[in-house]
């Protein structure tokens, strides 16, 4: 696990001639970075990696201000998976890169035979956070 075989896509040969491996050709394996963490914020859990941008529930702070997530549930590194008491001092740091509103959700209430119809829209606020590093 953690290795990707170039030239093979889902167990079959790639149609891209640049990635195709000829018979008897040497196959190179590339190491894929597997570091990630599972954090909890806003009542939801997110799987994050360094350099990734995630949308979380609205946070206080201006664009460019640092953010620290101290509730880390799991951390996966090259050494293995850490969970529980091993993560007492673990944290994930990042910075706020933007704010916005999600797509519009239509809430439609309806009761048959009673002429009852109600339509309401909702857009959830979010904060975009770029993950800088995982400290475990």
C-alpha positions in Angstrom: 0.0 0.0 0.0 1.1 3.6 -0.5 2.8 2.8 -3.8 1.4 3.6 -7.2 2.4 1.7 -10.3 2.9 4.0 -13.3 1.2 2.9 -16.5 -1.5 0.8 -14.9 -5.0 2.2 -14.4 -7.4 0.1 -12.3 -5.7 -3.2 -13.1 -5.4 -2.7 -16.9 -2.9 -1.1 -19.2 -3.0 2.6 -19.7 -3.9 3.9 -23.2 -1.6 6.9 -22.8 1.6 6.0 -24.7 3.7 8.1 -22.4 2.7 6.0 -19.4 2.5 2.6 -21.2 5.2 0.1 -20.2 6.5 -2.3 -22.8 7.1 -6.0 -22.2 10.1 -6.5 -20.0 10.4 -2.9 -19.1 11.4 -1.9 -15.7 8.5 -0.8 -13.5 9.1 2.2 -11.3 7.2 2.7 -8.1 6.5 6.2 -6.8 6.1 6.7 -3.1 2.8 8.5 -2.4 2.7 10.8 0.7 0.2 9.2 3.1 0.3 11.7 5.9 -3.2 12.8 7.0 -5.2 13.6 10.1 -8.8 13.4 11.1 -10.0 16.5 12.9 -13.3 17.6 14.4 -14.7 21.1 14.1 -18.2 22.5 13.9 -19.6 19.1 14.9 -18.2 17.5 11.7 -15.1 15.3 11.1 -12.7 16.1 8.2 -9.8 14.1 6.8 -7.0 16.6 6.0 -3.5 16.6 4.5 -0.9 19.3 4.5 -1.4 21.8 1.7 -5.1 20.9 1.3 -7.9 23.5 1.4 -11.1 22.5 3.3 -14.4 24.2 3.8 -15.5 24.1 7.5 -18.3 25.7 9.4 -18.0 29.4 10.0 -15.0 30.4 12.1 -14.1 33.7 13.8 -11.2 35.4 12.3 -10.1 37.5 9.2 -8.6 36.2 6.0 -5.0 35.3 6.5 -5.3 34.8 10.3 -3.9 31.5 11.7 -6.2 28.7 12.9 -5.4 25.8 15.2 -7.5 22.6 15.4 -6.7 20.9 18.7 -9.3 18.2 18.5 -7.4 15.6 16.5 -9.0 12.1 16.3 -6.4 10.3 14.3 -3.0 10.9 12.6 -1.6 8.6 9.8 2.1 9.0 9.1 4.7 6.8 7.5 5.3 5.3 10.9 1.7 4.2 11.3 -1.7 5.2 12.6 -2.0 7.0 16.0 -5.3 7.3 17.8 -6.5 7.9 21.4 -4.2 9.0 24.2 -1.2 9.1 21.8 -2.7 12.3 20.4 -3.1 14.3 23.6 -0.8 17.1 22.3 -1.5 16.7 18.6 -2.8 19.7 16.6 -3.4 20.8 13.0 -2.5 24.4 12.0 -3.6 26.4 9.0 -4.7 29.8 7.9 -8.0 31.2 6.7 -8.0 31.8 3.0 -11.6 32.9 2.5 -15.2 32.9 3.5 -18.4 32.3 1.6 -21.8 30.7 1.4 -22.6 27.2 0.1 -25.2 26.3 -2.6 -28.8 27.1 -2.0 -30.9 24.3 -0.4 -34.6 24.4 -1.0 -36.8 23.2 1.9 -40.3 22.3 0.7 -43.0 21.3 3.1 -46.1 19.7 1.8 -49.2 18.0 3.3 -51.5 16.3 0.8 -55.2 17.1 0.6 -54.8 20.1 3.0 -53.5 22.8 0.6 -50.4 23.2 2.7 -47.2 24.1 0.9 -44.3 26.1 2.3 -41.0 26.8 0.5 -37.9 28.1 2.2 -34.3 28.5 1.0 -31.1 28.2 3.0 -27.4 28.8 2.3 -24.8 27.7 4.9 -21.9 30.0 5.7 -18.4 28.4 5.5 -14.8 29.3 6.1 -12.1 28.0 3.7 -9.0 26.9 5.6 -5.6 25.9 4.1 -3.9 23.2 6.2 -0.2 24.1 6.8 1.0 21.3 9.0 0.1 18.4 11.2 1.9 18.3 14.5 1.6 14.9 16.3 
